[in-house]
């Protein structure tokens, strides 16, 4: 049998085959139409605000912006590093101890103030108040130690500051 004879002898099968091929074609067309719609939507989102300029110029502008942001970040990082280095030397640990230096004065008028940086360098200041006079002393602190003898209250203020 030749092909022409098969087609003429079985017209119902030929019509069904063409119908199935048409349904498959419609399904493919609908699928392609949906994908094209998605691509168009993405394209519109990407081109929003471009107003006639070309995509190449828009990408170049975004690259320049990214480079500018990167340079700003580097600048900010340098400033942060500079501030961190300064902060190590800044007085960040303080402690105050009040005490009564003389029994006849009362009210804990005398005091010791320890002021230290992150490396426990700084100063201890003491103010001793009596009935008729007041004296102030300052003692340098290096790495948590003083070359001068510290009073009990000064040592307490120093310990308190170092533990903060």
C-alpha positions in Angstrom: 0.0 0.0 0.0 1.1 3.4 -0.8 0.8 6.5 1.4 -2.0 8.0 -0.7 -4.1 4.9 -0.3 -3.6 4.9 3.4 -4.8 8.5 3.6 -7.9 8.0 1.4 -8.9 4.7 3.0 -8.7 6.0 6.6 -10.0 9.6 6.6 -11.1 9.5 10.2 -7.7 8.6 11.5 -6.1 11.3 9.4 -8.5 13.9 10.8 -7.9 12.7 14.4 -4.1 12.8 13.8 -4.4 16.4 12.4 -6.6 17.4 15.4 -4.1 16.0 17.9 -1.3 17.9 16.0 -3.4 21.1 16.1 -4.0 20.7 19.9 -0.2 20.1 20.5 0.5 23.2 18.3 -2.0 25.3 20.3 -0.4 24.1 23.6 3.0 25.1 22.3 1.8 28.5 21.1 0.1 29.2 24.5 3.3 28.2 26.3 5.4 30.4 24.1 3.0 33.3 24.5 3.2 32.9 28.4 7.0 32.8 28.3 7.1 35.9 26.0 4.7 37.7 28.4 7.0 36.9 31.3 10.1 38.1 29.3 8.2 41.3 28.4 7.3 42.0 32.0 10.9 41.5 33.1 12.1 43.7 30.3 9.7 46.5 31.3 10.9 46.2 34.9 14.5 46.4 33.9 13.9 49.4 31.6 11.7 51.3 34.0 13.0 54.9 34.3 15.4 54.6 31.4 13.3 57.0 29.3 14.8 56.4 25.9 18.4 55.9 26.8 20.1 52.8 25.8 20.9 49.8 28.0 24.6 50.2 27.5 24.6 53.7 29.0 22.4 52.6 31.8 24.8 49.7 32.7 27.8 52.1 32.5 26.1 54.4 34.9 25.4 51.6 37.3 29.1 50.5 37.1 30.2 54.0 37.9 27.8 54.1 40.8 29.1 50.8 42.1 32.7 52.0 41.9 31.8 55.2 43.7 30.1 53.2 46.5 33.2 51.0 46.7 35.5 54.0 47.0 33.2 55.5 49.7 33.3 52.2 51.6 37.1 52.2 51.5 37.1 55.8 52.7 34.7 55.0 55.5 36.8 52.0 56.5 39.9 54.2 56.7 38.0 56.6 59.0 36.8 53.7 61.1 40.3 52.4 61.5 41.6 55.8 62.4 38.9 56.2 65.0 39.6 52.7 66.4 43.3 53.7 66.8 42.3 56.8 68.7 39.7 55.0 70.8 42.4 52.8 72.3 44.1 55.9 73.7 40.8 57.5 74.9 39.8 57.5 78.5 37.0 54.9 78.6 37.4 53.5 82.1 36.5 55.6 85.1 36.0 54.9 88.7 35.3 57.2 91.7 35.9 56.2 95.3 34.7 58.6 98.0 36.1 58.3 101.5 36.4 60.1 104.8 40.1 61.1 105.1 39.7 62.7 108.6 37.4 61.6 111.4 36.4 65.2 112.3 35.3 66.2 108.8 32.7 63.5 107.9 30.5 63.2 104.8 33.0 61.4 102.6 34.3 64.7 101.1 37.6 63.2 100.0 37.8 61.2 96.7 40.0 59.3 94.3 39.3 59.2 90.6 40.9 56.6 88.3 40.8 57.4 84.6 42.2 54.8 82.2 42.3 53.9 78.5 42.0 50.4 77.0 45.6 49.7 77.8 45.2 50.7 81.5 47.2 53.8 81.0 46.0 57.0 82.6 45.9 58.8 85.9 44.6 58.6 89.5 43.6 61.9 91.0 43.0 62.2 94.7 41.4 65.1 96.6 41.9 65.1 100.3 39.6 67.5 102.2 40.3 68.5 105.8 38.5 71.0 108.0 41.0 73.9 107.1 42.6 72.8 103.9 42.3 70.7 100.7 45.0 69.0 98.7 44.9 67.4 95.3 47.3 64.7 94.1 47.8 63.2 90.6 49.7 60.0 90.0 50.4 58.6 86.5 49.4 55.0 85.7 51.2 53.0 83.1 49.9 49.5 82.2 47.9 49.4 85.5 50.9 50.3 87.7 52.1 53.6 89.2 55.7 54.5 90.1 54.2 56.3 93.1 52.9 54.5 96.2 49.1 54.4 96.0 46.8 54.7 99.0 44.3 52.0 99.7 41.5 54.2 98.2 43.6 54.9 95.1 44.3 51.2 94.6 40.6 50.5 95.0 39.7 53.2 92.4 42.4 51.8 90.0 41.1 48.2 90.4 37.5 49.2 89.8 38.5 51.1 86.7 40.6 48.3 85.3 37.7 45.8 85.8 35.3 47.9 83.7 
